[in-house]
Amino acid sequence: MSDKVSLWQAIKDNWGQLTAIAAGLVIAHLFVMSVMVDRSVTTALASQDIATDAKIISMDDEIDENGAVGRANKDNIEDNERRVEQAFAVLLGRDPDEDP
């Protein structure tokens, strides 16, 4: 008999080791693909120039400005209310500086 073993017989004898090697290769391939996709997504997002920090800071500045404008508007409204009350007092023949 010959000492040569057929390829089919070698596969049948070592199917467990071959399966483990194939599974290892698949897992390694999936890991490499995951890293490549993650890197591509990160690069694409970085190129979008979202600049969220700058937007948050500008929003905070706008809120501060609107707050100052709101306080100024409140003062103007109160001043206008006082003037309207004085006008009605004059129309009603009362002293405009006295409290109603």
C-alpha positions in Angstrom: 0.0 0.0 0.0 1.0 3.5 -0.6 1.7 6.0 2.1 -0.1 8.8 0.2 -3.4 9.9 1.6 -6.0 11.4 -0.7 -7.0 15.0 -0.2 -10.6 13.9 0.5 -9.5 11.6 3.2 -7.3 14.3 4.8 -10.3 16.7 4.8 -12.5 14.1 6.5 -9.8 13.3 9.1 -9.2 17.0 9.9 -12.6 18.6 9.4 -12.7 20.0 13.0 -9.4 21.9 12.6 -10.4 23.2 9.1 -13.7 24.4 10.5 -12.0 26.2 13.3 -9.5 27.9 10.9 -12.4 28.9 8.5 -14.3 30.4 11.5 -11.3 32.3 12.6 -10.7 33.7 9.2 -14.4 34.8 8.9 -14.2 36.5 12.4 -10.9 38.3 11.4 -12.5 39.4 8.1 -15.5 40.8 9.9 -13.4 42.7 12.4 -11.2 44.2 9.7 -14.4 45.3 7.8 -15.9 46.8 10.9 -12.8 48.9 11.5 -12.7 50.0 7.9 -16.4 51.0 7.9 -15.9 52.8 11.3 -12.9 54.7 9.9 -14.9 55.7 6.7 -17.9 56.9 8.7 -15.6 59.0 11.0 -13.9 60.5 8.0 -17.2 61.3 6.3 -18.6 62.9 9.4 -15.5 64.9 10.0 -15.6 66.3 6.4 -19.2 67.5 7.0 -17.9 70.2 9.4 -20.8 69.9 11.7 -19.0 72.0 14.3 -21.5 71.3 17.1 -19.4 73.1 19.7 -19.4 76.3 17.7 -23.1 76.0 17.2 -23.8 75.4 20.9 -21.7 78.5 21.8 -23.4 80.7 19.3 -26.8 79.4 20.6 -25.8 80.3 24.1 -24.7 83.8 22.9 -28.1 84.3 21.1 -30.0 83.2 24.3 -28.0 85.7 26.3 -28.6 88.4 23.7 -32.3 87.6 23.6 -32.5 87.7 27.4 -31.0 91.2 27.4 -33.4 92.2 24.7 -36.3 90.7 26.6 -35.3 92.6 29.7 -35.1 95.8 27.7 -38.5 95.1 26.1 -40.0 94.5 29.6 -38.7 97.9 30.7 -40.1 99.5 27.6 -43.5 97.8 28.1 -43.6 99.0 31.7 -42.7 102.5 30.7 -45.4 102.5 28.0 -48.0 101.2 30.5 -47.1 104.1 32.8 -47.5 106.6 30.0 -50.8 105.1 29.0 -52.0 105.3 32.6 -50.9 109.0 32.7 -52.7 109.7 29.4 -55.9 108.2 30.8 -55.5 110.2 34.0 -55.2 113.4 32.0 -58.3 112.4 29.9 -60.2 111.7 33.1 -59.1 115.1 34.6 -56.9 113.6 37.3 -53.3 114.4 38.2 -51.2 112.2 36.0 -48.5 111.7 38.6 -50.8 110.4 41.4 -51.4 106.6 41.8 -54.9 105.5 40.7 
